[in-house]
């Protein structure tokens, strides 16, 4: 793996008597696409939110480019180069598509004209340029997912956190999404993605981390993980039973 961009060390998160994450440690290399998977209730969203800064760990540390960001606010992490999308898509529906993306671009380009130009370039990258001037409320669900992705990319991240960005897409839309994630990595952005659609995750990611009941139970290539008895019992076995 290349030089480490993000490192999580001994992270725990308690909600009262419930321990959602239990001593989780992992590293993410620069330029890597890391898949974060596990059954419902495994602690994926909690770990994801701690990396993004939405919630604080009960113990443990998070470092980004060798800087301790454990206590940093989400906006500070964004300025450092960490951007995210949300499982439930969020947009400013009364604003145009390009103005939505300008919200992200203004983090780096305080000049409105420069920010608008940057937003237009990102919209072209995600193949939404033809919808730039329409109100965000008029977008289809897949288009809104790409809009949110565009707004995150407009902040010029080094690390992009994707929270089920393929959810609800048709097979054709999902294939477009996979190609887009690959192009994002080719542009130099490291990616961590939480996904439930295994057929999408496994061919796309470089490495997979599996959580179960708050603990990291496996880490490796797609082939290594899918043949791990602990993963089969915790995740794939559950799916077969369902």
N, C-alpha and C positions, 0 to 999 in steps of 0.2 A: 504494500500500500504506500502511496505517496505521503508527503509530510502531513502530519495531523493538523486539521483545521479546528475541529471541535473535540473536546474531551469531557466526558461525564464520569465522575469518580464517586462511587459509593453513595449514589443518590437514594434517599428515602423520602417518602411523602406520606404523612399520616393525616387522615380525616377522622378525628376522634379516635375510636378504637380500631378503625380500619386502616391498614397499611396498603396503600394503592401501589406504591413502588418500594421495593425492598432491596437495598444495597445494589443498585444497578450501575454498572460501569461499562462504558463503550467509547470508542474513538471513531471519528469520521475523517477520512483522508481527503485532501484537496482534490477536486475533480471526480469524486466518487458519487455514485447513486446508491444510497443505502435504503433498503426496504425494512420497515418496522411492522411486524405482523404479530398476530396472536388472537386467541378467541375473545369473545365479548367479556369485558371485565378483567382483561389481562393487565391493564395499566398503561396501554399505549397512549391514550389521549392525555393522561396525567403527565407522562414523561415528555410528550410533545409540547404540552403547555409550559412545562418547566424550562425547556430549552428556549421557547419563545419568550419567556418572561411573564406569562400571564399569571402564573402562580409560583410561589417560592418553595424550594425544597425544605423539608424538616431538618435534613442533614445532608452532607455531601457537598461537592463543588462542581461547577461547570466552568470550563475555560474555553475561550475562543481566541485563536491566534495567540495562545499562551497568556492571555489576559483573563483574570478571574472576573467572570460576569455573573456570579451566583446571585448577587443582590441587585443587579442592574435592571432598570425599568425597561419595558418593551420598546419604548421610543429610543432609548439609549442603544439598545441592541440593534435596532433598525439602522441607526446612524453608523454603527460599527460594521454593518453588512449582513444582518440576519433579517430575512423577510419571510412572511408566511401567508398561506391561504387558510380558509376556514371550511369546515365540513358543511356548515350551513352558509350558503353564498350570501355575501353582504355587498350591496352597492347603493350609491346615491341615486335613487330611481328618477328623481326630477331633473337630474343633471345629464348632460350629453355623455356619450361614451368617452369621448376624448377628454372631457373635463374630469370624469372619474379617474382616468389614468394620470391626469395632471396632478391630482392629489398626491400620488406617489412621487411623480417626477420633481415636484417642488421641494422635496427633501434635499436633492442635490443641485437643482437649478432654481435659484430664487427669482430669476428673471422670468416673468410669465411667458415671454415669447420663446425663450430657450426651453422652458418646461413644456410648452405646447409642442415644439418640434420634437423633443425627446419622447413625448407621449405618442405622437404620430408614428415615430419609428418603431416603438414597442407594439403598437396596434398592427403595424404591417408584419412584424415578427410573429405575432399570434394569429394572423390572418383575420383581423377584424377591421381593417382599414376602411372597408366599404360601409361600415356601420358607425363611423366616427362621430357623425353629427346627430344621430338619432338619440332620443332619451333612453337611458339605460333600462327603463321600465319596459320598453318594447322588445328587448332581447329575449331570445329563447333561453331555456335553462342551460343548454350546452354553451351558448354564447356568453351567458353570465359567468359561467365558470372560467372561460377564457378571459373575460374582462377582469375578474378578480386576479387571475394570474398575471395579466398585463400590468395591473396596478402595483403588484408586488415586484415585478421585474423592473418597473420604472424607478424604483428606489436604488437600482444597481446593486443588488445583493451579491455577496460572496457565497452565502449559504441560503438556500431556499427550502422552506418547510412546506410540504404539500400534504394537506389533510383530506384524504379521499377525493382527490381531484377528478378521478374517473367515475365517481358514483353516479348512477342513473344514466350513463351514456349508452347509446346503442353500440353494437360491435364496430360499426364504421366510425362513429365518433370516437370510440376508445382507441382505435388504431391511429387516428389523427392525434389524439392526446399523447400516445406513446411516442410518436415521432417528434412531437413538440418538446417533450421532456428530454429526449435525446439531443435535440438541437440546443436546448438550454444548457445541458452539460457541455456540449461542444463549444459554447460561447464562453466557457470558463467558470460556470456556476456549479457549486457542489449542491447535491439534492438529498434530502431525507424525505421519504414519502411513506405515509400510513395508507394502506390499501387493504380491502377485504377480497378483492377480485384476484385470486391467486394466478389465474391465467394471464393477467396483465403484469403483475409484479415480477414473477419469476424470470421471464425472458428479458426484462428491462433493467433490473438492478445488478450491480456488481457484487453486492453482499447483502445478506439478510440477517436481521436480528429478531429473535423470537422471544416474546414475553408470555408468561403464564402466571396468573395469580400474583402479579407484581414483580416477579423475578425473571431475570434473563436466563433462559434455559438452553439457548443455542445461538451460535453466530457462525456464519460461513457462507459459502456459495449456495446458490439455489439447490444444486444437486446434493450437497452435504446436508443441508437443512431438511430437505424433503425425505431423506433417508435416515434421519436421526430418530431413534425410537421414542425419545421424549417428546419430540414435535409431533410425531404420528399419534401418540397417545393423547396429547393435549389439544391438538388443533385438527389434524386431518381425520383422526378417529371421530372427533365430535361432529365434523361435517358429514361423515358417512352415516353416523347414527341419525343425524337430522334428516 
